[in-house]
Amino acid sequence: MTDRALSKYVFATPYIEAGDWRETLRNHARSMRKTFADNPVLCDLILIRAALSPKTARLGAQEMEKAIANLVTAGLSLEDAFDIYSAVSVHVRGSVVLDRLSRKSQSAGSGPSAIEHPVAIDPATTPLLAHATGRGHRIGAPDETNFEYGLECILDHAGRLIEQSSKAAGEVAVRRPTATADAPTPGARAKAVAR
């Protein structure tokens, strides 16, 4: 059953393309989140129970390999590409699992989490929290606003890493001397030494 569920998930998530890494990684994350959020059984099987057969785990690893390879092509080092993809994956999975557990506890009648309870946020003792939550912000909630903010932070960091890598590569290219007519080529130097 898990194998069938994961194959459905793989086909539902778009690939990450090197040429438009930011938008395709964003779409990939959003699609992963939507797929798991819309399919509680899939969420339970893959994210909560992690009941993956070796074949299913291998399929998942191959999909991650493609995503990381495209992030490397986009300009990230292997380590940074791995870490960025891992951060997006943890962000998506954490958001979905928290949402799933929250929905389960709300359906059981336990209500909002302790930190979100109106008694916990008192304008007299926590004025900043009261002001922010009064404007619609939620602490630790797996909602759309918090998900998008976290995702944008990860994407912004990846963008800075790619920019730094690009600048460093440009500096190396500028410092590297080019062969001129006056400078001997490596082959000419070898012949001169042999004489």
N, C-alpha and C positions, 0 to 999 in steps of 0.2 A: 504494500500500500504506500509506503514511504517513497519507493522508487517512482511509482506513478505520480505521486504528489510533487516530487522534485522535478520530474520532467515537465510537468505543467508550469512550474515556477520558472524554469530555465527559459522556456519559450515565451513567458510573459514579460521578461526583463530585457530591455534593449542593451545592445552592445555599447561599449565605450570606444569612441573613435579618437585617434590621436590628433587629427586636424581640428576638431572641435571638442577637445577633452572636457572643458568646463561644462558646457551645456549637456553633453552626452552623459557625463558622470552625474550631473544633477538629475537628469531624466532617469538614469539607472537607479539612483537612490530613491527617488520618488516612486518609481514603478515597483521596486522591491518592497517598499513600505506599503503601498496600496495592495499589492498582491497578498502579502501576509495579513494585513488588516482586514481585507475582504474575505479571507479564508481562514477562519478560526482553527479548523482541523489542520490545515497546512502549518499554521503558526505553532500549534501544539506539537505536531510531529517533528518538525524540523528545528524550531527555535527552542522550545521548552524541553522536549524529551531528547532531542538530538539522536533520534533512532535512525541512523544512516547505515545502510549496508556498505560494504567495501566498494561495490560498483557505483552506488550513488555518491559516496564521498569522492571517488575518482572523477566522476562527472562534474561535481562542484569544483574540484581543484582545477580541472581543465578550463572551466569558465573563468575562474579567478586568474589563471595564467594568462589568458587572452587579455583580460582587463588590465593587468599589471604591465604586460608587454606594450600595450597601447599608451599607457601613462609614461613608460620609459621613452617610447618614440616621441611623445609630446615634449620631452625635455627633462623629466625627473630622473634622478639616479634610481637604480634598482631598489635601494633601501628606502628612499623617499616614496617611490611609487607603491611599494609594499605597504609602508606605514599609512599613506594616504588612503589606499583602498581599504586597509584594515580599519582605519578610523571611520570611514563612511559605513562600512559593514557593521561595526559595533554600534554606531549611532543609529542606524536603521533598525537593527535587531533590538537594541535596548528600548527604543521608542515603541516598537510594536509590542514587545513583551510587557512593558509597563502598561500600555494601553489595554492589552488583553487581560492582565491581572486586575487592573482597575475596574474594567467592565464586569469581570467575574465577581469582585467584591461588592460592587454596586448592585448587581443582580441578587446578591445574597443579603442585601439590605444594610450593609455597613456604612454607606454614605461616603462623603469625601475623605481624603486622607487627613491625618491629624494636622499637618501644617497648613492645609487649605481650609480648615474649619474656621468659621467666623470668630469663634471665641479666641483662637490662637493669635489672630491679627487684630490688635487693639490700637487705634490711632494714638492713644496716650503713651503707649510703651513701644510701639513699632510704627512710627509715623511714616517712614519711607516705604515700608512694606504695605501699609494701608493705602498710601497714595498710589503706588504702582498697581496694586491689585484692584483698586478702585477704578483704574483706567483700563482694566481688562487683562493685565498681565497675570500669569499663573506661575507659581514656583514649582519646579520639578514636574510639571504636567506634561504628559506626552502628546501635547496638542500640536496643531499645525504651526502656530507661531514659534514655539520653542524648537520644533523640528527644523523649520526653515532657517532659523537663526543659527543653530548649530551647524547645519549643512553649509551655509554661506561662510561661516568661520573656517571650516575645513577647506572649502574651495579657495578662499582668499589665501590661506596659508600655502596651498599647492601652487597657486599663481605666483606668489612671492618666490617660492623655491625655483620654479621654472625660469622666472625673470633673472634671479641670481645666477643660475646655471648658464643662461644665455649670455649674460654680461661677462661672466668668467671665461666662457669659450671665446667671446669676442676679444677679450684682453689677451688671451694666449695667442690668438691668430695675429693680432697687431704686433706683438713682441717677437714672433717667429720671423727670423730673417728670410728673405727670398733670395734665390740664386741670381747673381748678376753676371754680366759678361766678364768682369774682372775676377770674380771669385772662382777658384777651381772647383770642379764638380767632384763628388766622392770618387768617381772612377779615375779622374785625372790625378788626384792625390795618391791613389793606390799605385798608379803607374810610375809616378815620380819617386815614390818610396822604393819600388822594386828596382829602379835603375841604380 
